[in-house]
Amino acid sequence: MENQMIESTSAMPAVINHSPLDMADEVAREHEEFTVKYVVGGRLALYDLLGKMLATVQQFLSSADREQLIEEVRASLHGLGIKTQRNTSDIALLVRYMTRTDRKATHVYTRAIEAALENGVAVDGMRDFIDGSGGIEKIRASRAVDAQGNVSHSYSAVDYEAIAEEYLSLKTYVPMGKFDASPAFDSFRSNSAAFEYFVCTRRIDGYHILAKLPPTAEFERVAIRYLAQTMASDPDGTAKGMSKLRAAVAEVKQQKMADITAAINAAD
């Protein structure tokens, strides 16, 4: 073959040089195997695990000693250094105990389990229920916003904090504005906080930057909590605003990909 050469001597084993197309085909096969084994397989394994969580939650909720068991779970979480609020639902508390320190997973999994309980889903039907609903993220989103785009009144403070974090993450693509700051501000950095915090005052000619606060994880949680409370005060506006923001960011990402593709084609 023109693109494949086999060399062999008595002192050297055969060496096969594949064409780039052969190599690409091999990688494609490996990618397909990876997707089936790890991506699809991992998702289905997660759904089965959520089925076990559902069974555990059902046992707790139907127990005659439910209140005592819940208090034991709360105490165990406290012993693990995991803080919970008194108004945290029993289901969220149990899921938090099973996921331990993973706060985001607790939020998403709780929504999936609540939806399964409300729809009378059997434990062995959890995989089909989640898959048929479009996945756990789709379930979380559908429970947060109704068909008219209104945020559910049962949306918790934890839910709004998750929305606030998503809002800030999305706004990095479409910021309200930008400015050049003193290099001295670079000394106020922290690996424990995702954002930067400035103290400003409003004047006739615009906003004036007065100081930069040293960021900490604790301060950031307070800031996000206040933003979440503001969003919670206008649930309908929040739902509609987030929908528009997601669409705007999707357009920005699509345009960036188009620009990158055009630059690559121009270079070729």
C-alpha positions as CSV (number, residue, x, y, z in Angstrom):
1,M,0.0,0.0,0.0
2,E,1.2,3.5,-0.8
3,N,0.3,5.0,2.6
4,Q,1.4,2.0,4.7
5,M,5.0,0.7,4.9
6,I,6.1,-2.5,6.6
7,E,9.8,-2.8,7.5
8,S,11.2,-6.0,9.0
9,T,14.7,-7.4,9.5
10,S,15.9,-10.4,11.4
11,A,17.2,-8.0,14.1
12,M,14.2,-5.6,14.2
13,P,10.4,-6.4,14.6
14,A,7.9,-5.2,12.0
15,V,7.0,-1.6,12.2
16,I,3.7,-0.3,10.7
17,N,3.4,3.3,9.8
18,H,-0.3,4.2,9.4
19,S,-1.6,7.1,7.3
20,P,-3.1,10.1,9.1
21,L,-6.5,8.9,8.0
22,D,-6.0,5.5,9.6
23,M,-4.9,7.2,12.8
24,A,-8.0,9.4,12.8
25,D,-10.2,6.4,12.3
26,E,-8.6,4.7,15.2
27,V,-9.1,7.7,17.5
28,A,-12.7,7.9,16.3
29,R,-13.2,4.3,17.4
30,E,-11.6,4.9,20.8
31,H,-13.8,8.0,21.2
32,E,-16.9,6.1,20.5
33,E,-15.9,3.4,23.1
34,F,-15.1,6.2,25.6
35,T,-18.5,7.8,25.1
36,V,-20.4,4.6,25.5
37,K,-18.4,3.4,28.5
38,Y,-17.8,6.6,30.4
39,V,-20.1,9.4,29.3
40,V,-23.3,7.4,28.6
41,G,-22.4,4.7,31.1
42,G,-21.6,7.2,33.7
43,R,-24.8,9.1,33.2
44,L,-26.9,5.9,33.5
45,A,-24.9,4.8,36.6
46,L,-25.7,8.2,38.1
47,Y,-29.4,7.7,37.4
48,D,-29.3,4.3,39.1
49,L,-27.5,5.9,42.1
50,L,-30.3,8.4,42.3
51,G,-32.7,5.5,42.4
52,K,-30.9,4.2,45.5
53,M,-31.1,7.7,47.0
54,L,-34.9,7.8,46.2
55,A,-35.3,4.4,48.0
56,T,-33.3,5.8,51.0
57,V,-35.4,9.0,51.1
58,Q,-38.6,6.9,51.0
59,Q,-37.5,4.8,53.9
60,F,-36.7,7.9,56.0
61,L,-39.9,9.7,55.1
62,S,-42.1,6.7,55.9
63,S,-40.3,5.9,59.2
64,A,-42.2,6.3,62.5
65,D,-39.1,7.8,63.9
66,R,-38.7,10.3,61.1
67,E,-38.1,13.4,63.2
68,Q,-35.5,11.7,65.4
69,L,-33.7,10.3,62.3
70,I,-33.7,13.7,60.6
71,E,-32.2,15.2,63.8
72,E,-29.5,12.5,63.8
73,V,-28.7,13.2,60.2
74,R,-28.4,17.0,61.0
75,A,-26.1,16.2,63.9
76,S,-24.0,14.0,61.7
77,L,-23.6,16.7,59.1
78,H,-22.6,19.1,61.8
79,G,-20.0,16.6,63.0
80,L,-18.6,16.5,59.4
81,G,-18.4,20.3,59.4
82,I,-21.3,20.7,57.0
83,K,-23.6,23.6,58.0
84,T,-27.4,23.4,57.3
85,Q,-30.2,25.8,57.8
86,R,-33.2,25.0,60.1
87,N,-35.6,25.5,57.1
88,T,-33.7,23.0,54.9
89,S,-36.2,20.4,53.7
90,D,-35.9,16.9,55.0
91,I,-35.2,15.6,51.5
92,A,-32.5,18.1,50.9
93,L,-31.0,17.3,54.2
94,L,-30.9,13.6,53.4
95,V,-29.4,14.2,50.0
96,R,-26.8,16.5,51.5
97,Y,-25.9,13.7,53.9
98,M,-25.5,11.2,51.1
99,T,-23.5,13.6,48.9
100,R,-21.6,15.0,51.9
101,T,-19.8,18.2,50.9
102,D,-21.1,18.5,47.4
103,R,-23.5,21.4,47.7
104,K,-24.3,21.8,44.0
105,A,-25.0,18.1,43.6
106,T,-27.3,18.2,46.6
107,H,-29.3,21.0,45.0
108,V,-29.7,19.2,41.6
109,Y,-30.3,15.7,43.0
110,T,-32.9,17.0,45.5
111,R,-34.9,18.4,42.6
112,A,-34.8,15.1,40.7
113,I,-35.9,13.1,43.8
114,E,-38.7,15.6,44.6
115,A,-39.9,15.3,41.1
116,A,-39.8,11.5,41.2
117,L,-41.8,11.4,44.5
118,E,-44.4,13.8,43.1
119,N,-44.8,11.7,40.0
120,G,-45.0,8.4,41.9
121,V,-41.9,7.0,40.2
122,A,-40.8,3.6,41.4
123,V,-37.1,3.1,42.4
124,D,-36.5,0.8,39.5
125,G,-38.1,3.3,37.1
126,M,-35.8,6.2,38.2
127,R,-33.5,5.8,35.2
128,D,-36.3,5.9,32.6
129,F,-38.0,8.8,34.4
130,I,-34.8,11.0,34.4
131,D,-33.8,10.0,30.9
132,G,-37.4,10.7,29.6
133,S,-37.4,14.1,31.4
134,G,-34.3,15.2,29.5
135,G,-31.8,14.6,32.4
136,I,-31.4,15.9,35.9
137,E,-30.5,19.5,34.9
138,K,-33.7,19.7,32.8
139,I,-35.7,18.5,35.8
140,R,-34.1,21.1,38.0
141,A,-34.9,23.9,35.5
142,S,-38.4,22.8,34.9
143,R,-39.2,22.8,38.6
144,A,-37.7,26.3,38.9
145,V,-39.7,27.9,36.0
146,D,-43.2,27.2,34.8
147,A,-44.6,27.3,31.3
148,Q,-45.1,31.1,31.5
149,G,-41.5,31.7,32.5
150,N,-42.4,32.4,36.2
151,V,-40.2,31.2,39.0
152,S,-42.0,28.7,41.3
153,H,-43.0,30.2,44.6
154,S,-41.5,27.1,46.2
155,Y,-38.1,28.1,45.0
156,S,-35.7,28.0,48.0
157,A,-33.0,30.3,49.0
158,V,-30.4,27.8,47.9
159,D,-32.0,27.8,44.5
160,Y,-31.7,31.5,44.2
161,E,-28.1,31.4,45.3
162,A,-27.5,28.9,42.4
163,I,-29.2,31.3,40.0
164,A,-27.1,34.2,41.3
165,E,-23.9,32.2,40.7
166,E,-25.1,31.4,37.2
167,Y,-25.9,35.0,36.6
168,L,-22.4,36.2,37.6
169,S,-20.8,33.5,35.5
170,L,-22.9,34.4,32.4
171,K,-22.2,38.1,32.8
172,T,-18.5,37.5,32.3
173,Y,-19.4,37.1,28.6
174,V,-21.6,40.2,28.5
175,P,-20.4,42.6,31.3
176,M,-22.2,45.8,32.2
177,G,-18.9,47.6,31.6
178,K,-15.2,47.5,32.1
179,F,-12.3,49.7,33.3
180,D,-8.6,49.7,33.8
181,A,-7.5,49.7,37.4
182,S,-4.3,50.4,39.2
183,P,-1.8,47.5,39.1
184,A,-1.7,47.9,42.9
185,F,-5.1,46.2,43.0
186,D,-3.4,42.9,41.8
187,S,-2.0,42.4,45.2
188,F,-5.6,41.9,46.5
189,R,-6.2,38.5,45.0
190,S,-7.4,35.3,46.5
191,N,-7.7,31.7,45.2
192,S,-10.7,31.2,47.5
193,A,-12.9,33.8,45.8
194,A,-14.1,33.7,42.2
195,F,-14.8,37.4,41.8
196,E,-13.3,40.8,42.6
197,Y,-14.9,43.4,44.9
198,F,-14.7,47.2,44.6
199,V,-16.1,50.0,46.7
200,C,-17.6,52.7,44.5
201,T,-19.5,56.0,44.8
202,R,-21.7,57.7,42.3
203,R,-20.9,61.2,41.1
204,I,-22.3,63.4,38.3
205,D,-19.6,62.2,35.9
206,G,-20.1,58.5,36.7
207,Y,-19.0,55.9,39.3
208,H,-15.7,56.5,41.2
209,I,-13.7,53.6,42.5
210,L,-12.7,54.2,46.1
211,A,-11.1,50.9,47.1
212,K,-10.8,47.2,46.4
213,L,-11.8,44.7,49.1
214,P,-9.5,41.7,49.8
215,P,-11.7,38.9,48.5
216,T,-12.5,35.9,50.8
217,A,-14.8,32.9,50.4
218,E,-16.9,34.1,53.3
219,F,-17.4,37.6,51.9
220,E,-18.3,36.1,48.5
221,R,-20.9,33.9,50.0
222,V,-22.5,36.9,51.7
223,A,-22.4,38.9,48.5
224,I,-24.0,36.1,46.5
225,R,-26.6,35.7,49.2
226,Y,-27.6,39.3,49.0
227,L,-27.8,39.1,45.2
228,A,-29.9,36.0,45.5
229,Q,-32.3,37.9,47.9
230,T,-32.7,40.7,45.3
231,M,-33.5,38.1,42.6
232,A,-36.0,36.4,44.9
233,S,-37.8,39.7,45.4
234,D,-38.8,39.7,41.8
235,P,-39.2,36.0,40.7
236,D,-40.9,36.7,37.4
237,G,-38.4,39.4,36.4
238,T,-35.6,37.0,37.4
239,A,-36.9,34.2,35.3
240,K,-37.3,36.4,32.2
241,G,-34.0,38.2,32.7
242,M,-32.1,34.9,33.0
243,S,-33.7,33.6,29.9
244,K,-32.6,36.6,27.9
245,L,-29.1,36.5,29.4
246,R,-28.7,32.8,28.5
247,A,-29.7,33.6,25.0
248,A,-27.4,36.5,24.7
249,V,-24.4,34.5,26.0
250,A,-25.2,31.7,23.6
251,E,-25.0,34.2,20.7
252,V,-21.7,35.5,22.0
253,K,-20.2,32.0,22.2
254,Q,-21.6,31.1,18.7
255,Q,-20.0,34.2,17.3
256,K,-16.7,33.5,19.0
257,M,-16.6,30.0,17.5
258,A,-17.4,31.4,14.1
259,D,-14.5,33.9,14.4
260,I,-12.1,31.2,15.5
261,T,-13.2,29.0,12.5
262,A,-12.8,31.9,10.1
263,A,-9.3,32.7,11.5
264,I,-8.2,29.0,11.1
265,N,-9.6,28.9,7.6
266,A,-7.8,32.1,6.7
267,A,-4.5,30.8,8.1
268,D,-4.8,27.7,5.9
